[in-house]
Amino acid sequence: MNDVFSLWLGLSPEMSIRWGLTLLHFLWQGALVGALAFVAAKLLRHQAAVVRYWLNSVALMACPLCVALTFALVEVPDDFRVSALPESTAVSNPPGPMANGDLASLDVPYPILSAMAPAANITQNLNEATGISAATVSSEPTFQWLPVIAQWMTILYAAGVFFFLIRLGTALRGGQRLRAISRPMSDSVLLELVRDQAKRIGLHIVPVVAYCERIAVPTVIGVLRPMILLPEC
């Protein structure tokens, strides 16, 4: 199943590791952006509401920007690149003389087997003849688990983004339905109170206030055209 999702998302092992490193870096980047926005909101709590609105909007837009810049600048370490290579490549193209010929063409000096010859000398002679060192053999499986973890991390992150996008779209669609069945407020006294409050908090546009029978508490809907909905008395 992991291979199916990776193929569908176009994730090679190296690309998965690149995305995994990007998401790990975004943990501290997102925390830093949130902390800076929190401190700035505290310092600007006496400013107009539009200032605080743009502050939070810039903080939200900075998060995907951090992901895009980190993905463009992050570099996959060489050790991770080695682990990302297919196993067939490592077997079919070994280093040394075996890359240019097969075993039949090698002049392997067979060691003399005797009771006094240690097994380590036999292994060393074979490795020298084939051009494979003990360090190469032992270091290959060190990071073999990283591409798998990186692939699942990227798949889960993409699934989370897709889920929250669907949730946001559903909420916006629900807000449109509430707007369609709402009844505009006609009480001049309440409308004047709304204008005074909007002017006090620094709003340049007075939001529309309406009644809606589908809600139990006051609710604000809309992004570009916000509306305040009040429950029916």
C-alpha positions in Angstrom: 0.0 0.0 0.0 2.9 2.3 0.8 4.3 1.8 -2.7 0.9 2.5 -4.3 0.5 5.8 -2.5 4.1 6.8 -3.3 3.6 6.0 -6.9 0.3 8.0 -7.0 1.9 11.0 -5.3 5.0 10.7 -7.5 7.3 10.2 -4.5 10.7 8.7 -5.1 12.8 7.7 -2.1 15.0 10.8 -2.4 11.9 13.1 -2.9 10.3 11.5 0.2 13.3 12.2 2.3 13.4 15.8 1.0 9.7 16.3 2.0 10.4 14.6 5.4 13.3 17.0 6.1 11.1 20.0 5.0 8.3 19.0 7.4 10.7 18.5 10.3 12.1 22.0 9.7 8.6 23.4 9.5 8.0 22.2 13.1 10.3 24.9 14.5 9.4 27.4 11.8 5.7 27.1 12.5 6.3 27.4 16.2 8.5 30.5 15.6 5.9 32.2 13.4 3.2 31.4 16.0 5.3 32.8 18.8 6.1 36.0 16.9 2.4 36.5 16.0 1.4 36.0 19.6 3.9 38.5 20.9 3.0 41.0 18.2 -0.8 40.6 18.9 -0.1 41.4 22.6 1.9 44.5 21.7 -0.8 45.7 19.2 -3.8 44.8 21.3 -4.8 48.5 21.5 -4.5 49.1 17.8 -7.4 48.9 15.3 -8.9 45.6 14.5 -7.8 45.8 10.9 -4.1 45.9 12.1 -4.6 42.7 14.1 -6.4 41.1 11.3 -3.6 41.7 8.8 -1.1 40.6 11.4 -2.8 37.2 11.7 -3.2 37.0 7.9 0.5 37.6 7.3 1.3 34.9 9.9 -0.9 32.4 8.2 0.5 33.2 4.8 4.0 32.8 6.1 3.5 29.2 7.0 3.1 27.8 3.4 5.8 30.2 2.3 8.2 28.7 4.8 7.4 25.2 3.5 8.0 26.2 -0.1 11.3 28.0 0.6 12.5 25.1 2.9 11.7 22.5 0.2 13.7 24.6 -2.4 16.7 25.1 -0.2 17.0 21.9 1.8 19.6 19.4 0.7 19.5 15.6 1.1 22.7 14.4 2.8 24.9 12.0 0.9 24.2 9.2 3.4 20.5 9.5 2.7 21.1 9.5 -1.0 22.9 6.2 -0.8 20.0 4.7 1.2 17.6 6.0 -1.4 19.1 4.0 -4.2 17.2 0.9 -5.4 18.6 -2.4 -4.1 18.9 -3.8 -7.6 21.4 -1.0 -8.5 23.6 -1.7 -5.5 23.7 -5.4 -6.4 24.1 -5.2 -10.2 26.7 -2.4 -10.1 29.2 -3.2 -7.3 32.3 -1.1 -7.0 35.7 -2.3 -8.2 36.6 -4.8 -10.9 33.1 -6.5 -10.8 31.6 -3.4 -12.5 33.3 -4.2 -15.8 33.0 -8.0 -15.8 31.5 -11.0 -14.3 32.8 -13.5 -11.7 34.1 -15.8 -14.4 36.5 -13.1 -15.7 38.0 -12.4 -12.2 41.3 -13.8 -11.3 40.5 -14.5 -7.6 43.4 -15.7 -5.6 41.8 -18.5 -3.7 43.3 -18.7 -0.2 44.8 -21.9 1.1 42.4 -23.5 3.5 44.1 -24.8 6.5 43.3 -25.2 10.1 45.7 -22.4 10.9 44.2 -19.9 8.5 41.7 -17.6 10.3 38.3 -16.9 8.6 39.0 -13.2 8.7 41.9 -13.6 6.3 39.7 -15.5 3.9 37.0 -12.7 4.0 39.6 -10.0 3.5 41.1 -11.7 0.4 37.7 -12.1 -1.2 36.8 -8.5 -0.5 40.1 -7.2 -1.9 39.5 -9.4 -5.1 36.0 -8.1 -5.6 36.7 -4.5 -4.6 34.1 -4.5 -1.8 35.3 -3.2 1.5 33.8 -4.1 4.9 32.9 -0.4 5.5 30.8 -0.4 2.3 28.9 -3.5 3.2 28.3 -2.5 6.8 27.2 1.1 6.0 24.6 0.3 3.3 21.7 -0.8 5.6 22.3 2.1 8.1 19.6 4.4 6.7 17.5 1.9 4.9 14.5 2.7 7.1 14.6 6.5 6.4 12.9 6.5 3.0 10.0 4.4 4.4 9.4 6.7 7.3 9.8 9.8 5.1 7.2 8.4 2.6 4.6 7.7 5.3 5.3 11.1 6.9 4.6 12.8 3.5 1.5 10.7 2.8 0.0 11.5 6.2 0.8 15.2 5.9 -0.9 15.2 2.4 -3.9 13.4 3.8 -4.2 15.9 6.6 -4.0 18.9 4.2 -6.7 17.3 2.0 -8.9 16.6 5.0 -8.7 20.2 6.3 -9.3 21.6 2.9 -12.5 19.6 2.6 -13.5 20.7 6.1 -12.9 24.4 5.2 -14.9 24.0 2.0 -17.8 22.4 4.0 -17.7 25.3 6.5 -17.8 27.9 3.8 -20.6 26.1 2.1 -22.6 26.0 5.3 -22.0 29.7 5.9 -23.4 30.4 2.4 -26.6 28.4 3.3 -27.0 30.4 6.6 -26.6 33.6 4.7 -29.3 32.6 2.2 -31.9 31.9 4.9 -31.1 34.8 7.2 -33.3 37.8 7.7 -31.7 41.3 7.7 -32.1 43.3 10.9 -34.5 46.3 10.7 -34.3 47.7 14.2 -32.7 51.1 13.9 -31.6 51.2 17.5 -29.6 48.0 17.2 -28.1 49.0 13.9 -26.9 52.3 15.4 -25.3 50.3 18.3 -23.5 48.1 15.7 -22.2 51.2 13.9 -20.9 52.7 17.1 -19.1 49.5 18.0 -17.6 49.1 14.6 -16.3 52.7 14.7 -14.9 52.1 18.2 -12.9 49.1 17.2 -11.6 50.7 14.0 -13.7 48.9 11.3 -13.9 50.8 8.1 -16.9 48.8 6.9 -19.9 48.1 9.1 -20.8 44.4 8.9 -24.3 43.3 8.0 -26.3 42.1 10.9 -29.2 39.6 10.4 -31.3 37.1 12.2 -31.1 33.3 11.6 -33.3 30.6 13.0 -30.7 27.9 12.5 -28.3 29.1 15.1 -28.4 29.3 18.9 -25.6 31.8 19.6 -24.3 34.9 17.7 -22.1 33.8 14.8 -19.8 35.5 12.3 -19.8 34.0 8.8 -18.0 35.0 5.6 -14.4 35.9 4.7 -14.6 38.7 2.2 -18.1 39.8 3.2 -18.5 39.1 6.9 -22.0 39.0 8.4 -23.1 38.8 12.0 -25.9 36.4 12.6 -28.1 36.6 15.7 -30.4 33.9 16.8 -34.2 34.5 16.5 -35.8 35.8 19.7 
